[in-house]
Amino acid sequence: MIAKIEMQLNCDTVNYRNSSNLQGVIMENIDTGYADFLHQQGLNPYSQYVHKKEGKTYWCICTLDNESYEQIITRFMNSKFDGFAIKNNSEIIKIVKKSLVTRDESELMNQFYNESGQKYYDVEFITPTSFKSNGKYMIYPDLGMIYRSLMKKYSIVSEQNMYDEDTLEQLVNYSNITRYRLQSTLFPLEGVVIPSFKGNISVRIHGSDTMSRYARLLLSFGEYSGVGIKSSIGMGAIKLGRMEG
């Protein structure tokens, strides 16, 4: 099961720059043994990010399997968790309301098998996004890196290995970015900044219907997993928008 809890905050000053501190809030409120387990993972089974919507501030935590749901989201859904303090700030940030969305992995697979793919997919990079290749940060959206990241993230929580070089090559060969509106930005993290980007792209799939369905599956999963590096610290949050045939 994948899930997302969205918490509206009563504080307008919290934004993605506070994301690493918010990860600390997560670690403080979960079982210490599970927190130790997460610290040992290369890819975490959760993501979190802050975003603004209609002038309001929301903190979202997404989990990618049943264990992370039980260990993380159930703690934050508890009515006793109604506020928190960010490190080095005595102000208590109150939670105005919470909402929860859950999806079974079978829903994504049923959509894959039963709904035709589209030719166009719009993707919004809600928070600063970056990829790392050969020791360097990539500050623009590369479809190969996007698909590779999502395949690997999906594989850690799925019973199937979603990563396949041949499939990845086909996805890249039969996809292209047709429109974009992007800005470069910096993501602060413990005294350093990570070069990154935010904004929107439109992706055209000109391969088979199966390729389009697979791209949709990965991007839909990406709304929960995030894409690229540091998604557990607030980077790489995406939203799948327009889907047109």
C-alpha positions as CSV (number, residue, x, y, z in Angstrom):
1,M,0.0,0.0,0.0
2,I,1.1,3.5,-0.7
3,A,-0.2,6.5,1.2
4,K,0.0,10.2,1.8
5,I,-0.9,12.3,4.8
6,E,-1.3,16.0,4.1
7,M,-1.1,18.3,7.1
8,Q,-2.1,21.9,6.9
9,L,0.1,24.1,9.1
10,N,-0.8,27.4,10.8
11,C,2.6,28.8,9.9
12,D,3.3,30.7,6.6
13,T,7.0,30.8,7.1
14,V,7.6,27.1,6.7
15,N,8.8,26.1,3.2
16,Y,11.0,23.6,1.5
17,R,14.1,25.2,3.1
18,N,12.9,23.7,6.4
19,S,12.6,20.2,4.9
20,S,15.7,18.7,6.6
21,N,14.5,19.9,9.9
22,L,11.1,18.3,9.2
23,Q,12.8,15.0,8.6
24,G,14.1,15.4,12.1
25,V,10.6,15.8,13.3
26,I,9.7,12.4,11.7
27,M,12.7,10.7,13.3
28,E,11.7,12.1,16.7
29,N,8.2,10.7,16.5
30,I,8.8,7.2,15.2
31,D,10.2,4.1,16.9
32,T,13.9,4.4,17.4
33,G,14.6,1.0,16.0
34,Y,12.8,1.8,12.8
35,A,14.6,5.1,12.6
36,D,17.9,3.3,12.9
37,F,16.7,0.9,10.1
38,L,15.9,3.9,7.9
39,H,19.3,5.4,8.4
40,Q,20.8,2.3,7.0
41,Q,18.8,2.3,3.8
42,G,20.1,3.5,0.4
43,L,16.6,4.3,-0.8
44,N,14.0,5.1,1.8
45,P,10.4,3.7,1.7
46,Y,9.0,7.2,2.3
47,S,9.2,10.8,1.0
48,Q,8.2,14.1,2.5
49,Y,7.9,17.7,1.3
50,V,6.3,21.1,2.0
51,H,4.2,22.9,-0.6
52,K,1.9,25.9,-0.8
53,K,-1.7,25.7,-2.1
54,E,-4.2,28.5,-2.3
55,G,-2.0,30.6,0.1
56,K,-1.9,27.8,2.7
57,T,1.1,25.7,3.8
58,Y,1.0,21.9,3.8
59,W,3.4,19.3,4.9
60,C,3.1,15.9,3.2
61,I,4.5,12.6,4.2
62,C,4.2,9.7,1.8
63,T,4.9,6.0,2.6
64,L,5.5,3.3,0.0
65,D,4.8,0.0,1.8
66,N,2.7,-1.3,4.7
67,E,5.5,-1.3,7.2
68,S,6.4,2.4,6.6
69,Y,2.7,3.2,6.8
70,E,2.4,1.6,10.2
71,Q,5.6,3.0,11.5
72,I,5.2,6.6,10.2
73,I,1.8,7.6,9.0
74,T,-0.2,6.0,11.8
75,R,2.0,8.0,14.3
76,F,1.2,11.3,12.5
77,M,-2.5,10.5,12.0
78,N,-2.9,10.1,15.8
79,S,-5.0,12.9,17.2
80,K,-2.3,13.5,19.9
81,F,0.1,14.7,17.2
82,D,-1.3,18.2,16.7
83,G,1.9,20.3,16.6
84,F,5.7,20.3,16.6
85,A,8.7,22.5,16.9
86,I,11.4,22.9,14.3
87,K,15.0,22.6,15.6
88,N,16.5,25.8,16.9
89,N,13.1,27.4,17.0
90,S,10.9,27.5,20.2
91,E,7.7,28.3,18.3
92,I,5.2,25.5,18.2
93,I,3.7,25.0,14.7
94,K,0.1,23.8,15.0
95,I,-1.6,21.4,12.6
96,V,-4.9,22.8,11.4
97,K,-6.2,19.7,9.8
98,K,-5.0,16.4,8.3
99,S,-6.1,14.3,5.3
100,L,-5.1,10.8,4.3
101,V,-5.0,9.2,0.8
102,T,-4.2,5.5,0.4
103,R,-3.8,3.4,-2.7
104,D,-3.1,-0.3,-3.1
105,E,-0.4,-1.2,-5.5
106,S,-3.0,-3.3,-7.3
107,E,-4.8,-0.1,-8.3
108,L,-1.8,1.1,-10.2
109,M,-1.4,-2.3,-11.9
110,N,-5.1,-2.4,-12.7
111,Q,-4.9,1.0,-14.4
112,F,-1.8,-0.3,-16.3
113,Y,-3.6,-3.3,-17.6
114,N,-7.1,-1.9,-18.2
115,E,-6.7,1.8,-19.2
116,S,-5.2,2.9,-22.4
117,G,-2.2,5.2,-22.2
118,Q,-2.0,8.8,-23.3
119,K,0.2,10.6,-25.7
120,Y,1.0,13.5,-23.4
121,Y,1.7,13.7,-19.6
122,D,2.3,17.0,-17.8
123,V,4.7,16.8,-14.8
124,E,5.1,19.5,-12.1
125,F,8.3,19.4,-10.0
126,I,6.8,20.9,-6.8
127,T,10.0,21.1,-4.8
128,P,13.6,21.5,-6.0
129,T,14.7,18.4,-7.9
130,S,18.1,17.1,-8.8
131,F,19.9,14.0,-10.0
132,K,23.5,13.0,-9.5
133,S,25.6,11.5,-12.3
134,N,29.4,10.8,-12.2
135,G,29.7,12.9,-9.1
136,K,27.9,15.9,-10.5
137,Y,24.4,17.4,-10.0
138,M,22.1,17.5,-13.0
139,I,20.0,20.7,-12.8
140,Y,17.6,20.0,-15.7
141,P,15.1,17.2,-16.3
142,D,16.6,14.2,-18.1
143,L,13.9,11.6,-19.0
144,G,16.4,8.7,-18.7
145,M,17.3,9.8,-15.1
146,I,13.6,10.4,-14.2
147,Y,12.5,6.9,-15.4
148,R,15.6,5.2,-13.9
149,S,15.0,6.9,-10.5
150,L,11.3,5.9,-10.5
151,M,12.0,2.3,-11.6
152,K,14.5,1.9,-8.8
153,K,12.3,3.4,-6.1
154,Y,9.3,1.2,-7.3
155,S,11.5,-1.9,-7.1
156,I,12.3,-1.5,-3.4
157,V,8.7,-1.7,-2.4
158,S,7.3,-4.0,-5.1
159,E,7.4,-7.8,-5.3
160,Q,8.6,-7.3,-8.9
161,N,11.9,-5.9,-10.1
162,M,10.8,-2.8,-12.1
163,Y,14.3,-1.9,-13.2
164,D,15.2,-3.2,-16.6
165,E,17.8,-1.6,-18.9
166,D,16.0,-2.6,-22.1
167,T,12.7,-1.2,-20.9
168,L,14.4,2.0,-19.7
169,E,16.1,2.4,-23.2
170,Q,12.7,2.0,-24.9
171,L,11.1,4.5,-22.6
172,V,13.8,7.0,-23.3
173,N,13.8,6.4,-27.1
174,Y,10.0,6.8,-27.3
175,S,9.6,9.9,-25.1
176,N,10.6,13.5,-25.5
177,I,10.0,16.8,-23.6
178,T,7.8,19.0,-25.8
179,R,7.4,22.0,-23.5
180,Y,9.0,23.2,-20.3
181,R,8.8,26.1,-17.9
182,L,11.7,25.6,-15.4
183,Q,13.8,27.7,-13.1
184,S,17.1,26.7,-11.5
185,T,17.3,27.0,-7.7
186,L,19.3,25.8,-4.7
187,F,18.2,23.4,-2.0
188,P,19.8,24.1,1.4
189,L,21.0,21.1,3.3
190,E,23.1,21.2,6.5
191,G,25.4,24.0,5.5
192,V,25.6,23.2,1.8
193,V,23.3,23.9,-1.1
194,I,22.3,21.4,-3.8
195,P,21.9,22.8,-7.4
196,S,18.4,21.9,-8.6
197,F,15.4,22.9,-10.6
198,K,11.6,23.4,-10.2
199,G,8.8,23.9,-12.7
200,N,6.8,22.0,-15.3
201,I,7.4,19.8,-18.3
202,S,5.2,18.1,-20.9
203,V,6.2,14.7,-22.0
204,R,5.1,13.1,-25.3
205,I,5.1,9.4,-25.7
206,H,5.4,8.3,-29.3
207,G,5.9,4.6,-28.8
208,S,3.5,1.8,-28.2
209,D,0.5,2.0,-25.9
210,T,2.3,-0.3,-23.5
211,M,5.2,2.2,-23.2
212,S,2.7,5.0,-22.5
213,R,1.0,2.9,-19.8
214,Y,4.4,2.1,-18.2
215,A,5.4,5.8,-18.2
216,R,2.0,6.6,-16.5
217,L,2.6,3.9,-13.9
218,L,6.0,5.2,-13.0
219,L,4.9,8.9,-12.9
220,S,1.8,8.0,-10.8
221,F,4.0,6.2,-8.3
222,G,6.3,9.1,-8.4
223,E,3.6,11.3,-6.8
224,Y,4.3,9.3,-3.7
225,S,7.9,8.3,-4.0
226,G,9.3,11.6,-5.3
227,V,12.0,11.5,-8.0
228,G,15.8,12.0,-8.0
229,I,17.9,12.5,-4.9
230,K,17.0,13.4,-1.3
231,S,13.2,12.8,-1.6
232,S,13.1,11.9,2.1
233,I,14.5,15.3,2.9
234,G,12.0,17.3,0.8
235,M,13.4,17.2,-2.7
236,G,11.9,15.8,-5.9
237,A,8.2,16.0,-5.1
238,I,6.2,15.7,-8.4
239,K,2.6,16.0,-9.5
240,L,1.1,14.3,-12.6
241,G,-1.1,16.8,-14.3
242,R,-2.8,16.8,-17.8
243,M,-3.0,13.4,-19.5
244,E,-4.1,13.8,-23.1
245,G,-4.5,11.2,-25.8
